[in-house]
């Protein structure tokens, strides 16, 4: 991601997903450091130093929790971006994944970021064609052009 600024140059920024992933990489070492601080705290006799070690360990636990929350947010953002990408195309009344252009996706499930497939065209009362979602069972009645 690049931005122009008044000085005439550009500033490059990491993509938000990459930034969050980088923050998460901090969580694992923070957990290891927290364990080492706990072990050190058990051996230290001086109360003041022991209290400082406990405070640092608490801050590391908070950092690890924040990194975990960021990882969850990152996963949600990736999932949302996946459905906004060029991997899908809309052909009324269904979305289709470009990699499987013959497989219609349920519009109801797609709105919830679930790529659920629709059934083949069926005829209701031997005249009205429709498709049913194979996941949520939502029916989409099709127009006369689909009648066989």
N, C-alpha and C positions, 0 to 999 in steps of 0.2 A: 504494500500500500504506500503510495507516495503522495505528498502534499506539497504544494508550492507555498513559499512564504515570501514576505515583502522584500527580502533581500535579493530575490531573484533565483535562489537555489531551490532544491527540493529536500524534503525530510523523508526518509524511509522509516516506516513503522512496521513492526511485526504484525502479522494477521492476528486478530483476537483469539482465534482457536489455538494458534501456535503459542501465544503468550500464556494462555491458560494452561496448556500442556507443559510449558516450561515451569510454571509455578508448581504444578503437581509434582514435577521431578524433585522438588524440595521436600516433599512430605516424607519420603522414605528415609533420607538421611536425618531428617528432624526426629523421626521415631527412634533411629539408632542412637542419636546423640542424647535423646531423652532417657533411654535405658542406661547409657553410660553415666549420665548425671545422677540417676537414681542409685546406681552402685557406688558412685563416689560419695554421695550424700550419706550412705550407710556407714562409711568408714570415717567420715569427718566428725570430730568431737566438738569443735568450736560452733556454738549456736548461731552466731551471726553469719558465718560462712555457710552453715547448713541452711539457714533461712534464704540466703541469696541463691544457693543452688536450687532450692525448691521453687523460688520465684522464676528462675530461668527455665526450669523444667515445665512449670505451668505455662509459660509463654510459648514454649516449643509445642506443647500439646494443643494450644489454641491455634498455632500456625499449622499444625498437621490437620486439625479439624477444618480450618479455612481452605486448605489445599484440597481436601476431600470434597468439600462443598463446591469448589471451583471445578473439580473434575466432573461432578454430576451436571453442573450447568453447561460445561463444555460438551458433554455427551448429548444433552438436549439441543443445544445450538447446532451441532453437527447433523442431528436427525432432522431438524427443521430446515436447514440449508439443503439437505439432500432432496427434499420435496420441492424446493424452489429452484432447483438447478435445471439445466437443459436436458436432463435425462428423461424428462416426461413431456408429452405433448397432449393437448386437449383436442379431441375430435368429438363433437357433441353427440351424445351426452356423457361420454366417458373420457378418462385420462388413459393414456397408453404409455408404457415404458418403451423408450426408443429401442432398447435392446430386444424387446419382445413386442413388436408393433402389432401383432395379431391378438394379444391378450388384453382384453378390456379390464379396467380396474374399477372397483366400486367407488362411486362418487362420495358416498357417505363415509366410508372408511378412509378414503384419500384425504378428506377434510380433517380427519384425525391423525394424519400422517401414518396411515397403515396402507401398504400397497396390496390390498386384497383383490383376488381375481373374481371376475363374474363368470357365471355359467355360460354355456353355449345358448344360442337363441332358442327359446321354447315358445310354444303356442298355448295360450290360455283360452279355453272355450273354443278351441280350434279356429280362432280368427285373430286374436290380439297377441302379437309377439311380445315377449319380455325376456329379461335376463335377471337372474337372482345372484346375489353375492354369496360366495361360498363360505364366507366367514360370518357375516352378520345377518344373512338371509334377506337383506333389503332387495326389493323388486323394483326394476325400472321398466316401465311399459315403453315399448318402442313404437315409432310411427308406422304408417302403412308401407313405407319403402322397405321395411324389414320383413313384411309378410311374404310367405313363400307360396 
